[in-house]
Amino acid sequence: MRSFSSSAPASDLAEELAVLQIATRVLTGVALRSVDVLDGMVTLPQFRMLAALADLGRVRSVHVARALGTEASTVTRLADRLVAAGHVARGSEPGHRGVVTLELTESGRQLVARVDAWRRHELTRILDQLSPADQHQVAGSLRLLVEAAGAGYGSGPALPAAV
């Protein structure tokens, strides 16, 4: 595996990093635009919490904070708004009433599903610009990137098996 300290030509590494930065902007654009389908029903930080809960299921609020890379107090504020809007249910663990749990309501699941559907549609539109062989190559390369990044970057559910 090559690293920043390798003997690879600096121009190759610079080009690879530039492509990754542009790809990050493209994928961020898809992600940001996808939340627009909710017509302002939730903010981007609120949606991130909904998406995390969609992946995690019913879970302690501290686990949500860890998944989002944020403080527990931030999760509490986000949860307060999402509970009030009916998208998240707050509960406690049996035998541990001081432990706060969070889970999506049907309304929250529907919001996540709408955004996911829009993203799938838009990513399909983008991939349709490529040949099947190039689509396979892009997916394989992104799989490697996701695996290299690890869980700290919100990779969510397990990747499907490579074909």
DAWOMO-V61101 format. One record per helix or strand of 3 or more residues. SS is the DSSP state (@ for helix, = for strand). FROM is the first residue (numbers start at 0). TO is the last residue. If there is no record, write none. Layout:
BEGIN
((SS:FROM:TO) (SS:FROM:TO))
END
This chain:
BEGIN
((@:9:37) (@:43:55) (@:60:67) (@:71:83) (=:87:92) (=:95:103) (@:105:126) (@:131:148) (@:150:152))
END
